[in-house]
Amino acid sequence: MSKTLILCDCAGSQSIDAERISTACGAGCSRVYRSLCTTELEKAANLLQSGEAIIACGQEQDAFTALAEDLGVETPGSVDLRDRAGWSDQGAQAAPKMAALVAEAFMPVPVTPAVDVLSEGVCLIAGPAQAVCDLAERLSGALAVTALITEGDLPMTRAYDVVTGKLVRVQGALGGFRLRIDGFRQIQPGGRGAFELTVPKDRAVSECDIVIDLTGGTPMVPAWEKREGYLRADPRDRLAVERLAFEAAQLTGTFEKPLYIRLNESLCAHSRAEQTGCSNCLDICPTGAITPAGDHVSIDPMVCAGCGACAALCPSTAITYEDPALATLLARMQILARTYRKAGGAAPRLLVHDAHGAEMIRLAARFGRGLPADVIPLELNVVSGFGHAEMLAGLAHGFASVSVLCGPRTEREALDRELALAVAIAGPGRVSLLDMTDPDALSEHLYMAEVKAPLADPVLPMGNRRQVTRLAAQALNPGGPVLPLPEAAPYGAVVVNTDACTLCLSCVSLCPSGALIDNPDMPQLNFQEDACLQCGICRNICPEQAITLEPRLDLSEAALGQRVLNEEEPFACIECGALFGVRSTVERIMEKLAGKHPMFAESAQARMIQMCDNCRVGAQFQATDNPFAAKERPRTVTTEDYFSRRKDH
């Protein structure tokens, strides 16, 4: 590593073993300073000028950034060793954790894909006249305001546009809202006296960059707190309205919108032939950013708030999360666990948290016991996308346990489902969700928790989420057992009732993952369990209702190959001997139609059921009631025919 780690023990409040950290993570370390942010600030300046550096202080990151700007050098990175490791009842034993945190900080940080969003400040404020007009008056100098009055008297001002009506639909997000208004009326500014209004018009459509909803009713968009550019408050709460005025004034210019989600439409198992299969992402998305689009779904990146729940629940990996990407997250977990062991640690525990959890850790460190020396925190922007694959990967990397600390705004539904699936695969006591808002309670729980032995031989799970799950599950369950899973799990088997199945193979043609396969040489239905998504399309499309699903995870090698679910003898054409169809099906049709149906009343006609396509066409062509026959062709007219009709010869 080319960067230098600058160490500080924060006025002697923590113990730092620089040599051990340097040996474990391969980083060049400075000597341990005492007060780099105050009395030793000049030394910090010299260190910043000497080359690229990371400062082991999270609290004073802004101060060191400002110092770098004054010096004209590159902004230093930072890693918080104090709150996450040094300030702890077990701070003296935290050297392995410090080394792991430093090694993670030295990793390159990939850039999340993003697009630019332009907001020109076109703003709609909807609600009762008094609240709307007061706010519009203050914002009209900074934004292009239109006041939509839902009730009350019209203002006698032209400082901003005024319309009346009812806002019935809001779509889009910051910089691209699409609105529908019923009873829409505009002011006619001409004439003396009060303003007159145009004739009401329903289904009026408009666009704007910012929406301020002061109607006080039901929010116009789902999960409105996550919708960028949509601001809402109770019109009777003057303080909340004042906050909206400040927020709205900041929403002009060009903004960077992260593209949290990547969608591969070809892998989506939402639907086939109008048969709905998987709808996990549609059901879980809190913002309504995901909508059906034929055989797959569509994701509006402007509406997506990046919770990641859809990626956690997607059975086919058609949806992947990009902030961070799975490969980056796996690399972070791997470097944390590996460095911890290299520095002398034995059984690390992983604590996954967001910004709310980071603040709890800081408070617990400053005023309480802090984190145990074996608990390694891993901060993410959101934790709701940390699904079963990531939990199992943490265990496979050598963590003794994986805990996810939920925040007040964490989307819990997906996490609960993923936790149940992870527990079914890894066993109880290894993965958990923590619902705590008291920093002291968090510390106490972590200190008192039973620590199980980690995986003796950690593995490196790679690939997509399904592949990571399988590799981790095999490491955690040696011997390749078949694990029963909860309902709606994305792994399992297809069970076929062979007595009911007619081998029509409609399930094969619609299977989105290719788990169901036919045999072109004979009537046979094959199945590859590793590829099955348990989407249910095969079950829904089966005309005989012969298919059921069994959620399970087969860790043996047999799951990677094909096995026969149903097969029968083909029927040989009675004319040419060519194999076609299924013997039982042909015999069943003969039993039901021969001699009973008008088309097959005679034995010659019934024989056609037992012929292949080519022979059947030939037999029909030779029959007296040939369906291909046409009227007799007219005789060709000749010159003699014309002469015979003349009267002059």
C-alpha positions in Angstrom: 0.0 0.0 0.0 1.4 3.4 -1.0 -0.6 5.4 1.5 0.6 6.3 5.0 -1.5 5.8 8.1 -1.2 8.7 10.6 -1.9 7.6 14.1 -3.2 9.6 17.1 -4.2 8.3 20.5 -6.6 11.2 21.1 -4.9 12.7 24.2 -3.8 9.3 25.5 -7.4 8.0 25.7 -6.7 4.9 23.7 -4.0 2.3 23.2 -2.6 1.9 19.7 -0.1 -0.8 18.7 1.3 0.7 15.5 3.7 -2.1 14.8 1.0 -4.8 15.0 -1.3 -2.8 12.8 1.5 -2.2 10.2 2.5 -5.9 10.2 -1.1 -7.2 9.8 -2.3 -4.9 7.0 0.9 -4.0 5.3 0.5 -0.2 5.8 3.2 2.3 6.5 2.4 3.8 9.9 3.6 7.0 11.5 4.5 7.2 15.2 1.6 7.5 17.5 0.8 11.2 18.1 -1.2 12.6 21.0 -3.1 15.7 19.8 -2.8 16.1 16.0 -5.9 18.2 15.8 -4.7 20.9 18.3 -1.2 21.2 19.7 0.4 19.0 17.1 -1.5 20.5 14.1 1.8 21.7 12.6 3.1 18.1 12.6 -0.1 17.0 10.9 0.5 19.6 8.2 4.0 18.3 7.6 2.7 14.8 7.4 0.0 15.8 4.8 2.6 17.5 2.7 4.9 14.4 2.7 2.5 12.3 0.6 -0.9 10.6 0.4 -2.2 9.8 3.9 -5.1 8.4 5.9 -5.6 9.9 9.3 -6.8 7.6 12.1 -9.5 10.0 13.3 -13.1 10.2 12.2 -14.2 13.0 14.5 -11.9 15.8 13.2 -12.1 14.8 9.5 -13.5 18.2 8.5 -10.6 20.0 10.3 -8.0 17.9 8.4 -9.8 18.4 5.1 -9.7 22.2 5.6 -6.0 22.0 6.5 -5.3 20.1 3.3 -7.2 22.7 1.3 -5.1 25.5 2.9 -1.9 23.6 2.1 -3.0 22.8 -1.5 -2.5 19.1 -1.0 -4.7 16.1 -1.6 -7.6 15.6 0.9 -6.6 12.9 3.3 -8.7 9.9 4.0 -9.9 8.9 7.4 -10.5 5.8 9.5 -12.2 5.8 12.9 -10.2 3.6 15.2 -11.2 5.4 18.4 -15.0 5.1 18.6 -15.1 1.7 16.9 -12.2 0.1 18.7 -10.0 2.1 21.1 -12.7 3.5 23.3 -13.9 0.3 24.8 -13.8 -1.7 28.0 -11.7 -4.1 25.9 -9.7 -1.4 24.1 -6.4 -2.9 25.2 -7.2 -6.1 23.2 -8.5 -4.2 20.1 -5.3 -4.3 18.0 -6.6 -7.0 15.6 -9.8 -5.1 15.1 -7.8 -1.8 14.5 -5.7 -3.6 11.9 -8.8 -4.9 10.1 -10.4 -1.5 10.0 -7.3 0.1 8.7 -7.0 -2.6 6.0 -10.6 -1.9 4.9 -9.9 1.9 4.8 -7.0 1.3 2.4 -9.2 -0.5 -0.1 -10.1 1.5 -3.2 -13.7 2.8 -3.1 -15.6 2.2 -6.4 -17.8 5.0 -7.7 -21.5 4.3 -7.7 -23.0 4.9 -11.2 -25.0 8.1 -11.3 -26.8 10.5 -13.6 -27.3 14.3 -13.5 -30.7 15.6 -12.5 -31.5 19.2 -13.5 -34.0 21.2 -11.5 -34.8 24.7 -12.8 -36.9 25.5 -9.7 -40.3 25.1 -11.3 -42.4 24.5 -8.1 -46.0 23.7 -7.5 -47.5 24.4 -4.0 -50.9 22.8 -3.4 -53.2 23.3 -0.4 -55.5 25.8 1.2 -55.2 29.5 0.2 -53.7 30.9 3.4 -50.9 28.4 3.8 -50.1 28.2 0.1 -50.0 32.0 -0.5 -47.8 32.7 2.5 -45.3 30.1 1.3 -45.5 31.1 -2.3 -44.9 34.8 -1.4 -41.6 33.9 0.2 -40.4 31.4 -2.4 -41.4 33.4 -5.5 -38.1 35.3 -5.6 -36.1 32.0 -5.7 -38.4 29.6 -7.5 -40.9 29.7 -10.4 -43.9 29.1 -8.2 -47.4 28.0 -9.2 -49.9 28.1 -6.3 -52.7 25.4 -6.6 -55.5 26.6 -4.3 -57.7 23.7 -3.2 -59.9 25.9 -0.9 -60.2 29.6 0.1 -60.0 33.0 -1.6 -57.7 33.8 -4.5 -54.8 36.2 -3.8 -54.8 39.5 -5.6 -51.2 39.2 -6.7 -49.4 38.4 -9.9 -46.0 37.7 -8.3 -46.6 34.0 -9.0 -49.1 31.9 -11.0 -52.3 30.9 -9.3 -54.7 28.1 -10.3 -57.4 26.2 -8.6 -58.4 22.5 -8.7 -57.7 19.2 -7.0 -54.3 17.4 -7.3 -55.2 13.8 -8.0 -51.9 12.2 -9.1 -48.2 12.8 -8.7 -45.6 10.8 -10.6 -41.9 11.2 -11.0 -39.3 12.8 -8.8 -37.1 15.9 -8.5 -36.6 17.5 -11.8 -39.3 15.5 -13.5 -42.7 15.5 -11.7 -45.8 14.7 -13.8 -49.1 15.9 -12.3 -52.8 15.4 -13.0 -55.3 18.0 -11.8 -59.1 17.7 -11.8 -61.3 20.8 -11.8 -58.4 22.8 -13.2 -59.1 26.5 -13.5 -56.7 29.4 -14.4 -57.0 33.1 -13.6 -58.2 35.5 -16.3 -56.2 38.6 -15.3 -58.1 41.1 -17.5 -61.0 43.2 -16.3 -61.9 45.2 -13.2 -62.8 43.7 -9.8 -62.0 40.2 -8.5 -60.2 37.8 -10.9 -62.4 35.5 -12.9 -61.5 31.9 -13.6 -61.7 29.7 -16.7 -64.1 26.9 -17.2 -63.2 23.8 -15.0 -61.2 21.1 -16.8 -60.6 17.6 -15.6 -57.5 15.5 -16.3 -55.3 18.5 -16.8 -51.7 17.5 -17.1 -48.7 19.5 -16.0 -45.0 19.1 -15.1 -42.7 20.7 -12.5 -39.4 20.1 -10.7 -40.6 20.4 -7.1 -43.9 19.6 -5.4 -44.9 21.1 -2.0 -47.9 19.3 -0.7 -49.8 21.3 2.0 -53.1 19.7 1.4 -52.9 17.9 4.8 -54.5 14.7 3.4 -53.1 11.4 2.3 -49.6 11.7 0.7 -49.7 11.7 -3.1 -46.8 9.3 -3.4 -45.9 6.1 -1.5 -43.0 6.4 1.0 -43.1 10.2 0.5 -40.1 10.7 2.8 -38.0 8.9 0.3 -39.2 10.8 -2.8 -36.7 13.5 -3.7 -38.3 16.8 -4.6 -41.7 16.0 -2.9 -42.0 18.0 0.3 -45.0 17.7 2.6 -46.3 19.2 5.8 -49.4 19.8 7.7 -50.5 23.4 6.8 -51.4 24.1 10.4 -47.8 23.3 11.5 -46.1 26.6 10.8 -42.7 25.4 11.9 -42.9 22.4 9.5 -44.0 24.8 6.7 -41.0 27.0 7.4 -38.7 24.0 7.1 -40.2 23.3 3.7 -39.5 26.8 2.5 -35.8 26.4 3.4 -35.6 22.9 1.8 -37.4 23.9 -1.4 -35.1 26.9 -1.9 -32.1 24.5 -2.0 -33.6 22.3 -4.7 -32.4 24.2 -7.8 -29.4 23.3 -10.0 -27.8 20.1 -11.1 -27.9 17.2 -8.7 -26.2 13.8 -8.9 -28.7 10.9 -8.6 -27.1 7.5 -7.8 -28.2 4.6 -9.9 -28.7 2.2 -7.0 -30.1 -0.7 -9.0 -29.1 -2.5 -12.2 -31.8 -4.6 -14.0 -31.1 -7.4 -16.4 -34.4 -7.9 -18.1 -33.5 -11.2 -19.7 -33.1 -12.8 -16.2 -36.4 -11.5 -14.8 -38.9 -14.2 -13.8 -41.9 -11.9 -13.4 -44.1 -13.3 -16.1 -44.3 -15.5 -19.2 -47.2 -15.7 -21.6 -49.4 -13.6 -19.3 -48.7 -16.0 -16.4 -47.4 -14.1 -13.4 -44.6 -15.8 -11.6 -42.3 -13.8 -9.3 -43.5 -10.4 -7.9 -41.1 -10.1 -5.0 -39.7 -6.7 -6.1 -43.1 -5.3 -6.9 -44.5 -6.3 -3.5 -41.5 -5.0 -1.5 -40.7 -1.7 -3.2 -41.7 1.1 -0.8 -41.6 3.9 -3.3 -43.5 2.3 -6.2 -40.4 2.7 -8.5 -41.0 -0.9 -9.9 -43.8 -1.6 -12.2 -44.7 -4.5 -14.5 -43.6 -4.3 -18.1 -44.7 -7.4 -19.9 -42.6 -10.5 -19.1 -40.2 -8.4 -16.9 -40.4 -5.4 -14.6 -39.3 -1.9 -15.1 -37.5 0.3 -12.6 -37.7 4.1 -12.5 -34.2 5.1 -11.3 -35.4 8.6 -10.5 -38.0 7.3 -8.0 -35.8 4.5 -6.6 -34.6 5.5 -3.1 -31.9 2.8 -3.0 -33.2 0.7 -0.1 -31.9 -2.5 -1.9 -34.8 -4.7 -0.7 -35.7 -5.7 -4.2 -32.1 -7.0 -4.9 -32.2 -8.9 -1.7 -35.4 -10.7 -2.6 -34.8 -11.2 -6.4 -34.5 -15.0 -6.9 -32.9 -14.8 -10.3 -30.3 -12.0 -9.7 -32.0 -9.9 -12.4 -31.9 -7.0 -10.0 -28.5 -6.2 -8.5 -27.6 -3.5 -6.0 -24.8 -1.1 -6.9 -24.2 1.0 -3.8 -22.0 -1.0 -3.1 -22.0 -3.8 -5.6 -21.9 -7.4 -4.2 -18.3 -7.9 -5.2 -17.2 -4.8 -3.3 -19.1 -5.8 -0.2 -17.7 -9.4 -0.3 -14.2 -7.9 -0.7 -14.7 -5.7 2.4 -15.9 -8.6 4.5 -13.1 -10.7 3.3 -10.3 -8.2 4.1 -11.8 -7.5 7.5 -11.9 -11.2 8.5 -8.6 -12.1 7.0 -6.7 -9.1 8.6 -8.2 -9.7 12.0 -7.0 -13.3 12.0 -3.6 -12.2 10.6 -3.2 -9.8 13.5 -3.8 -12.5 16.1 -7.6 -12.5 16.5 -9.5 -15.7 16.6 -13.3 -15.4 16.3 -14.5 -12.0 14.9 -18.1 -11.0 14.9 -19.5 -8.8 12.2 -21.9 -5.9 13.0 -23.6 -4.4 9.9 -25.1 -1.0 10.4 -26.0 2.3 8.7 -25.5 6.0 9.7 -27.9 5.6 12.6 -26.0 2.6 13.9 -22.7 4.6 13.5 -24.0 7.3 15.8 -25.1 4.7 18.4 -21.5 3.2 18.3 -20.0 6.7 18.8 -22.3 7.4 21.8 -21.6 3.9 23.3 -17.9 4.6 23.0 -17.9 8.0 24.5 -20.3 7.5 27.3 -20.5 3.7 27.8 -18.6 0.4 27.4 -18.1 0.7 23.6 -17.9 -2.3 21.3 -16.3 -5.6 22.4 -12.8 -6.1 20.9 -14.1 -9.0 18.7 -17.0 -7.1 17.2 -16.0 -5.5 13.8 -18.5 -2.8 12.5 -19.3 -2.6 8.8 -21.1 0.6 7.8 -23.4 0.6 4.8 -25.6 3.4 3.4 -28.6 1.1 4.0 -28.9 -2.3 5.6 -32.3 -3.4 4.2 -30.5 -4.9 1.1 -28.1 -7.0 3.3 -29.8 -10.3 2.5 -29.3 -14.0 3.1 -26.5 -14.3 0.6 -24.5 -11.5 2.3 -25.2 -12.9 5.8 -24.0 -16.4 4.7 -21.0 -14.9 3.0 -19.9 -13.2 6.2 -20.0 -16.6 8.0 -18.1 -18.2 5.1 -15.4 -15.6 5.4 -14.8 -16.7 9.0 -17.0 -14.5 11.1 -18.4 -16.3 14.1 -21.7 -14.4 13.7 -23.3 -11.7 11.6 -25.7 -9.2 13.2 -27.6 -6.4 11.4 -28.4 -3.3 13.4 -31.6 -1.9 12.2 -32.4 1.9 12.3 -35.7 3.7 12.7 -36.2 3.9 9.0 -34.9 0.5 8.0 -37.2 -1.4 5.7 -37.8 -4.5 7.8 -40.0 -6.7 5.7 -37.3 -7.9 3.4 -34.8 -8.3 6.2 -37.2 -10.5 8.2 -37.7 -12.8 5.2 -33.9 -12.9 4.5 -33.1 -13.6 8.1 -35.4 -16.6 8.2 -33.8 -18.0 5.1 -30.3 -17.4 6.4 -31.1 -19.2 9.7 -32.6 -22.2 7.8 -29.3 -22.5 5.9 -26.7 -21.6 8.6 -28.5 -22.8 11.7 -29.7 -20.8 14.8 -27.5 -18.4 16.7 -25.2 -17.2 13.9 -27.2 -14.5 12.2 -29.6 -12.0 13.8 -31.3 -8.6 13.5 -30.8 -6.1 16.4 -33.7 -3.7 17.1 -32.1 -1.3 19.6 -32.0 2.5 20.0 -30.2 2.6 23.3 -26.4 2.6 22.8 -25.8 1.1 26.3 -28.3 -1.7 25.6 -26.4 -2.4 22.3 -23.1 -2.7 24.1 -24.5 -4.9 26.9 -26.1 -7.2 24.3 -22.9 -7.6 22.4 -20.8 -8.2 25.6 -23.2 -10.8 26.9 -23.9 -12.7 23.7 -22.7 -16.2 23.3 -19.9 -16.5 20.7 -20.0 -19.6 18.6 -16.9 -21.0 17.0 -16.3 -19.6 13.5 -15.8 -21.7 10.4 -12.5 -23.6 10.8 -11.5 -23.3 7.2 -13.0 -20.0 5.7 -13.8 -20.0 2.1 -14.0 -17.2 -0.5 -17.6 -17.2 -2.0 -17.7 -15.6 -5.4 -20.1 -15.0 -8.2 -23.7 -13.8 -8.1 -25.9 -14.0 -5.0 -27.2 -17.5 -5.8 -23.6 -18.8 -6.3 -22.4 -17.1 -3.2 -25.2 -18.7 -1.2 -24.5 -22.2 -2.5 -20.7 -21.9 -1.8 -21.3 -20.5 1.7 -23.9 -23.1 2.5 -21.7 -26.0 1.4 -18.9 -24.7 3.7 -21.3 -24.3 6.6 -23.0 -27.7 6.0 -20.3 -30.2 4.9 -21.5 -33.4 3.4 -24.0 -31.9 0.9 -27.3 -32.3 2.8 -30.7 -31.2 1.6 -31.9 -28.3 3.7 -35.6 -27.6 4.1 -36.3 -23.9 3.6 -39.2 -21.5 4.4 -42.1 -20.9 2.0 -41.3 -18.5 -0.9 -37.5 -19.3 -0.7 -35.8 -18.9 -4.1 -34.3 -22.4 -4.0 -36.1 -25.7 -4.3 -37.4 -28.5 -6.3 -40.2 -29.1 -8.8 -42.4 -32.1 -7.9 -44.4 -33.6 -10.7 -47.4 -35.9 -10.3 -46.6 -38.4 -13.0 -50.1 -39.9 -13.0 -51.5 -36.5 -14.0 -48.7 -35.2 -16.2 -49.2 -35.6 -19.9 -45.8 -34.4 -20.9 -47.3 -31.5 -22.9 -44.1 -29.6 -21.9 -45.8 -26.2 -21.6 -43.8 -25.8 -18.4 -40.5 -26.2 -20.3 -41.4 -23.5 -22.8 -42.2 -21.0 -20.1 -39.5 -21.7 -17.5 -37.5 -18.4 -17.3 -34.3 -20.0 -15.9 -34.1 -23.1 -18.0 -34.5 -25.4 -14.9 -37.1 -27.5 -16.8 -35.7 -29.1 -20.0 -37.2 -31.4 -22.6 -35.5 -34.2 -24.5 -35.8 -33.8 -28.3 -35.4 -37.5 -28.9 -38.2 -38.8 -26.6 -41.1 -37.7 -24.4 -39.1 -36.7 -21.3 -39.2 -33.9 -18.7 -35.8 -33.1 -17.1 -35.0 -30.8 -14.2 -31.9 -29.0 -12.9 -32.5 -28.0 -9.3 -29.7 -25.5 -9.0 -31.3 -23.4 -11.7 -34.8 -23.4 -10.2 -36.1 -20.0 -8.9 -39.3 -21.3 -7.4 -41.1 -18.5 -9.3 -44.2 -20.7 -9.8 -44.8 -20.1 -13.5 -44.6 -23.8 -14.3 -47.1 -24.6 -11.5 -49.5 -21.8 -12.8 -49.3 -22.9 -16.5 -49.7 -26.6 -16.0 -53.1 -27.6 -17.5 -53.2 -30.8 -15.5 -52.2 -29.1 -12.2 -49.5 -31.8 -11.9 -46.8 -29.5 -10.5 -46.0 -28.5 -7.0 -43.0 -26.7 -5.5 -40.8 -27.8 -2.7 -38.6 -25.1 -1.1 -35.3 -26.6 -0.2 -31.5 -26.3 -0.9 -29.8 -29.4 -2.2 -26.1 -29.0 -1.6 -25.1 -32.2 -3.3 -23.5 -32.3 -6.7 -26.7 -33.9 -8.0 -28.4 -30.5 -7.9 -26.0 -29.2 -10.6 -27.0 -31.9 -13.1 -30.3 -33.0 -14.8 -32.6 -35.6 -13.5 -35.8 -37.0 -15.0 -39.1 -35.9 -13.5 -41.3 -37.8 -15.9 -40.9 -39.9 -19.1 -42.9 -42.2 -21.3 -42.6 -44.3 -24.4 -43.1 -42.4 -27.6 -45.8 -43.6 -30.0 -44.8 -45.1 -33.4 -46.7 -44.0 -36.5 -48.8 -47.0 -37.8 -47.9 -46.0 -41.4 -44.2 -45.1 -41.4 -43.1 -46.1 -37.9 -41.8 -42.6 -37.1 -41.8 -41.8 -33.3 -44.1 -39.0 -32.3 -46.1 -37.9 -29.3 -46.6 -39.9 -26.1 -48.1 -43.4 -26.2 -50.4 -42.9 -23.2 -51.7 -39.7 -24.6 -52.4 -41.2 -28.1 -54.1 -44.1 -26.5 -56.2 -41.9 -24.3 -57.3 -39.8 -27.3 -58.2 -43.0 -29.2 -60.3 -44.1 -26.3 -62.2 -40.9 -26.0 -62.7 -40.1 -29.8 -62.6 -43.2 -31.9 -66.1 -44.2 -32.9 -67.6 -41.5 -30.8 -66.6 -38.2 -32.3 -68.2 -37.4 -35.8 -64.7 -36.6 -37.2 -63.4 -40.1 -36.2 -66.6 -42.2 -36.5 -65.1 -44.6 -39.1 -62.1 -46.7 -38.5 -60.2 -45.1 -41.4 -60.7 -41.7 -39.8 -59.8 -43.0 -36.3 -56.5 -44.4 -37.7 -55.4 -40.9 -38.5 -55.0 -40.2 -34.7 -52.3 -42.9 -34.7 -50.3 -41.3 -37.6 -47.5 -38.8 -37.6 -48.1 -35.4 -39.1 -46.8 -36.3 -42.6 -48.8 -39.5 -42.8 -51.9 -37.9 -41.5 -51.8 -35.2 -44.2 -51.3 -37.8 -46.9 -54.2 -39.9 -45.6 -56.5 -36.9 -45.5 -55.5 -35.9 -49.0 -56.5 -39.4 -50.3 -59.8 -39.5 -48.4 -63.1 -39.0 -50.2 -63.9 -36.1 -47.9 -60.5 -34.6 -48.5 -60.4 -31.3 -46.5 -57.7 -30.0 -48.9 -59.8 -30.6 -52.0 -61.2 -27.7 -54.0 -63.8 -27.3 -56.7 -63.0 -28.9 -60.1 -60.9 -26.5 -62.1 -62.7 -24.9 -65.1 -61.8 -26.1 -68.6 -59.3 -23.9 -70.4 -61.0 -21.7 -73.0 -59.6 -22.0 -76.5 -59.9 -20.1 -79.8 -62.3 -22.8 -81.0 -64.7 -21.9 -78.2 -64.8 -18.3 -79.4 -65.4 -19.4 -83.0 -68.2 -21.7 -82.0 -70.2 -18.9 -80.5 -70.0 -16.6 -83.6 -73.0 -16.4 -85.9 -71.2 -15.3 -89.1 -69.8 -18.7 -90.1 
